[in-house]
Amino acid sequence: MANSVGEASPERQERGGYLREVWSELRKTVWPTWPELRQMTGVVIVTVVLLGVFLGLLDFGLTAALAPLYTSNTPATATITPSTSAPAATPTPTGTPSPSAAPSVSPTP
């Protein structure tokens, strides 16, 4: 049936027991001193920098080694080279104007 006023539910007892155990284990923990913490942080930073340099050099080396595999050794069939001479003049049509050109009208006095 229902719990009396002074009793806690089994879920609450389990939760309270769990939190007491966690607190008990945290009290047993040996935390590093500030000098130890600084030393360990320095070791982590140096390790990360060295690993970054190593991976950067490895990437550079593999890129240089594999680049010839990705370049084409066949000559291009249609290579367009720019001309250094002046461009050829396009002829202008003479005679009848094109239909898109507006007729020139001179005012009559």
Backbone as a ProteinNet text record, in pm:
[ID]
protein_1_A
[PRIMARY]
MANSVGEASPERQERGGYLREVWSELRKTVWPTWPELRQMTGVVIVTVVLLGVFLGLLDFGLTAALAPLYTSNTPATATITPSTSAPAATPTPTGTPSPSAAPSVSPTP
[TERTIARY]
82.2	0	87.4	35.8	109.9	209.5	319.1	419.4	366	409.8	371.2	449.4	415.9	473.2	623.8	679.2	821.1	908	849.1	929	953.8	1074.8	1107.7	1078.5	1048.5	1021	1148.8	1136.8	1256.1	1344.3	1283.5	1362.6	1445.7	1384.5	1455.4	1567.5	1544.9	1648.5	1765.9	1735.3	1841.9	1921.2	1852.3	1918.2	2005.2	1953.9	2030.1	2151.8	2136.2	2249.2	2354.8	2309.8	2403.1	2483.1	2414.4	2483.4	2580	2543.4	2635.6	2760.9	2742.9	2858.5	2947.4	2886.4	2964.2	3044.3	2981.5	3050.5	3164.5	3140.4	3243.3	3363.4	3338.7	3448.8	3523.9	3451.3	3517.9	3608.4	3572.4	3656.6	3785.8	3787.1	3907	4001	3951.8	4029.7	4149.3	4264.2	4384.2	4399.1	4379.1	4386.4	4531.2	4574	4712.6	4735.4	4857.9	4893.8	4910.3	4919.3	4934.7	5062	5176.1	5295.4	5278	5213.9	5188.8	5093.7	4993.3	4896.1	4961.9	5048.4	5120.1	5210.7	5279.3	5369.6	5291.2	5180.1	5099.4	5039.6	4999.8	4946.6	5055.1	5176.5	5288.6	5315.9	5308.7	5330.6	5224.2	5099.9	4991.6	5014	5050.7	5071.1	5187.3	5298.8	5414.1	5377.8	5303.7	5262.8	5175	5081.2	4991.7	5070.3	5163.5	5243.6	5329.3	5396	5480.8	5398.2	5282.7	5196.8	5148.2	5116.1	5074	5183.8	5307.7	5421.2	5443.4	5438.3	5458	5353	5225.7	5119.4	5130.4	5172.2	5190.9	5301.2	5413.5	5523.3	5482.6	5410.4	5363.4	5270	5179.6	5087.6	5164.3	5260.2	5339.1	5416.4	5478.9	5555.9	5470.3	5355.6	5267.9	5209	5178.8	5127.6	5232.8	5357.5	5464.6	5491.6	5481.8	5510.2	5399.3	5275.8	5163	5119.8	5171.3	5131.7	5155.8	5268	5286.7	5179.7	5117.2	5012.2	4887.1	4868.1	4746.9	4765.3	4885.6	4907.8	4904.7	4862.8	4851.5	4984.3	5030.1	5154.6	5128.6	5002.3	4970.4	4959.8	5010.5	5000.7	4855.7	4824	4689.6	4670.3	4552.6	4528.4	4492.5	4424.9	4384.4	4429	4552.5	4604.3	4589	4528.1	4510.1	4610.6	4694.3	4792.7	4751.6	4765.4	4726.9	4823.2	4768.3	4847.6	4907.8	5031.7	5095.4	5073.3	5024.1	4998	4862.3	4838.5	4712.2	4599.2	4483	4370.8	4331.7	4284.3	4242.4	4118.2	4114.1	3999.4	3883.2	3767.8	3650.2	3596.3	3562.1	3512.2	3375.5	3353.8	3224.2	3143.2	3018.4	2936.5	2914.4	2912.4	2884.5	2757.2	2698.2	2576.3	2455	2366.2	2241.3	2264.6	2203.8	2220.9	2145.9	2190.3	2124	1987.6	1895.5	1760.5	1759.1	1857	1854.6	1905.4	1973.5	2027.2	1914.9	1913.1	1811.9	1848.3	1752.5	1782.8	1815.7	1910.9	1946.2	1856.4	1795.9	1704.9	1761.8	1776.6	1825.1	1705.1	1708.9	1593.9	1589.1	1472	1454.5	1423.7	1487.2	1461.6	1333.2
-117	0	124.4	239.7	364.8	370.6	442.7	460.9	555.3	532.6	625.6	755.2	856.5	988.8	988.9	914	917.6	833.2	744.6	655.4	717.6	690.2	736.3	623.2	658.6	556.7	478	354.9	275.6	343.5	411.3	481.7	592.2	662.9	771.8	716.2	601.6	540.4	497.2	439.6	398.2	519.4	626.6	746.6	806.6	813.1	867.2	781.6	651.1	561.2	578.7	596.5	616.1	745.1	854.2	981.8	975.6	903.3	886.6	810.5	707.7	631.3	716.9	796.9	885.6	983	1043.6	1139	1070.2	947.5	872.1	845.7	810.3	783.6	912.2	1022.6	1149.7	1194.2	1161.7	1197.8	1116.5	998.7	915.5	958.8	1041.9	1083.6	1167.5	1139.7	1219.7	1316.4	1444.1	1544.5	1590.5	1624.9	1669.5	1807.5	1831.8	1964.2	2057.6	2188.7	2285.2	2260.8	2233.6	2205	2079.4	1976	1854.9	1885.2	1965.1	2000.3	2078.8	2175	2252.4	2161.9	2068.7	1978.9	1888.7	1833.9	1747.1	1825.8	1950.2	2034.4	2062.6	2089.6	2111	1988.3	1869.9	1745.6	1730.8	1762.4	1751.7	1849.8	1974.2	2075.5	2036.4	1991.9	1950.8	1831.7	1736.1	1618.9	1658.8	1749.3	1792.8	1865.9	1951.7	2025.3	1928	1834.8	1738.6	1650.9	1607.6	1526.6	1607.7	1734.5	1820.2	1839.7	1860.8	1876.4	1746.5	1634	1504.7	1481.3	1505.7	1484.2	1582.4	1706.6	1803.6	1760.6	1714.9	1666.5	1541.6	1451.2	1331.2	1367.2	1461.2	1506	1569	1654.7	1719.5	1615.4	1519.7	1417.2	1328.5	1285.7	1200.9	1277.3	1404.3	1485	1497	1522.7	1534.3	1400.2	1290.9	1159.3	1112.4	1147.2	1098.3	1194.7	1315.5	1414.7	1365.2	1297.3	1249.4	1150.3	1081.1	986.5	1057.8	1181	1253.6	1354	1369.4	1462.2	1385.4	1451.2	1388.3	1398.3	1287.1	1285.6	1293	1292.6	1300.3	1446.2	1479.8	1620.3	1655.6	1779.1	1827.5	1830	1792.5	1785.6	1920.9	2002.4	2132	2240.5	2279	2383.4	2516.6	2611.6	2743.9	2836.3	2894.8	2989.3	3128.8	3224.9	3361.4	3418.8	3495.8	3557.6	3687.7	3714.6	3838.7	3950.1	3916.7	4020.5	4084.6	4196.3	4267.8	4184.8	4191.5	4114.1	4165.3	4074	4109.6	4197.5	4296.8	4386.9	4315.2	4330.6	4268	4362.9	4309	4397	4454.1	4578.8	4641.7	4629.7	4598.2	4582.7	4718.6	4713.7	4835	4811.7	4913.5	4900.3	4916.8	4821.3	4833.2	4809.5	4890.9	4870.9	4745.5	4693.6	4574.5	4614.1	4520	4554	4601	4563	4602.7	4745.6	4800.4	4935	5035.9	5139.7	5242.6	5334.6	5369.3	5458.4	5598.9	5659.5	5795.3	5891.8	5980.7	6077	6215.8	6291.7	6426.7	6521.7	6618.6	6710.4	6795.9	6819.2	6901.1	7044.1	7139.5	7281.1	7337.3
0	0	0	35.6	33.1	148	125.8	230.1	335.7	457.9	562.2	544.7	618.6	601.2	622.2	714.6	745.3	653.2	571.7	487.2	350.3	294.7	159.3	61.5	-62.3	-163.4	-193.3	-243.3	-274.4	-379	-476.8	-577.8	-513.1	-417.7	-350.5	-263.4	-200.3	-119	-206.9	-325.6	-417.2	-464.5	-499.1	-547.2	-437.6	-316.7	-205.7	-175.7	-181.6	-159.9	-267.1	-391.4	-501.9	-481.9	-447.8	-428.7	-310.7	-204.5	-90.8	-134.3	-216.8	-264.9	-354.8	-439.8	-527.3	-441.9	-342.5	-256.3	-180.8	-138.1	-66.2	-157.1	-282.5	-376.2	-411.8	-424.2	-455.7	-341.8	-219.2	-104.5	-104	-167.1	-174.1	-286.8	-377.5	-493.6	-450.7	-510.5	-483.9	-601.4	-574	-677.7	-692.7	-816.8	-835.7	-772.8	-734.7	-683.5	-802.4	-775.2	-884.6	-965.6	-905.1	-986.4	-1072.9	-1017.9	-1097.4	-1213.1	-1185.6	-1289.5	-1402.5	-1366.9	-1469.2	-1551.1	-1486.1	-1556.8	-1653.4	-1608.3	-1694.7	-1812.1	-1786.6	-1894	-1997.3	-1951.7	-2043.9	-2127.7	-2067.7	-2142.8	-2251.4	-2219.5	-2317.6	-2432.2	-2400.9	-2505.6	-2596.4	-2539.6	-2620.3	-2708.3	-2654	-2731.5	-2849.2	-2827	-2934.3	-3043.6	-3005.2	-3103.9	-3185.2	-3117.9	-3189.9	-3283.7	-3239.2	-3324.9	-3444.5	-3422.9	-3534.1	-3636.4	-3590.1	-3682	-3759.1	-3688.9	-3753.8	-3862.7	-3829.8	-3928.3	-4045.4	-4017.6	-4126.3	-4221.2	-4166.3	-4251.3	-4328.6	-4264.9	-4332.6	-4447.6	-4424.7	-4529.3	-4644.9	-4613.6	-4718.4	-4800	-4731.7	-4801	-4889.1	-4837.8	-4918.3	-5036.1	-5016.3	-5127.7	-5238.1	-5199.2	-5297.8	-5365.6	-5291.1	-5348.4	-5441.5	-5411	-5490.7	-5600.5	-5603.2	-5704.5	-5846.2	-5876.2	-6014.6	-6059.7	-5969.9	-6009.2	-6058	-6015.4	-6050.3	-6163.2	-6212.9	-6323.9	-6454.2	-6559.6	-6690.7	-6764.7	-6820.3	-6897.6	-7046.8	-7090.5	-7232	-7272.2	-7393.3	-7436.7	-7468.9	-7449.3	-7479.8	-7630.1	-7678.3	-7822.1	-7880.9	-7808.5	-7862.6	-7766.2	-7779.1	-7694	-7766.1	-7700.7	-7759	-7693.3	-7778.1	-7726.3	-7768.3	-7680.9	-7717.7	-7821.1	-7911.3	-8017	-7965.5	-8004.7	-7963.1	-8064	-8184.6	-8284.3	-8257.4	-8322.3	-8304.6	-8363.4	-8306	-8359.9	-8497.1	-8577.6	-8712.7	-8705.2	-8792.8	-8795.5	-8861.3	-8805.5	-8866.2	-8971.7	-9086.7	-9194.9	-9157.5	-9195.2	-9171.6	-9299	-9284.6	-9405.8	-9473.5	-9603.4	-9682.2	-9759.7	-9798.9	-9877.3	-9789.6	-9795	-9721.9	-9572.7	-9489.2	-9344.9	-9299.3	-9194.3	-9141	-9086.2	-9077.9	-9031.3	-8886.4	-8808.8	-8669.2	-8649.7	-8749.4	-8736.4	-8757	-8676.2	-8688.7	-8805.1	-8885.7	-8999.4	-8948.2	-9013.4	-8974.4	-9048.7	-8974.1	-9033.5	-9005.8	-9111.6	-9093	-9094.3	-9008.2	-9003.4	-9131.9	-9180	-9300.6	-9257.5	-9323.3	-9285.5	-9336.8
[MASK]
+++++++++++++++++++++++++++++++++++++++++++++++++++++++++++++++++++++++++++++++++++++++++++++++++++++++++++++

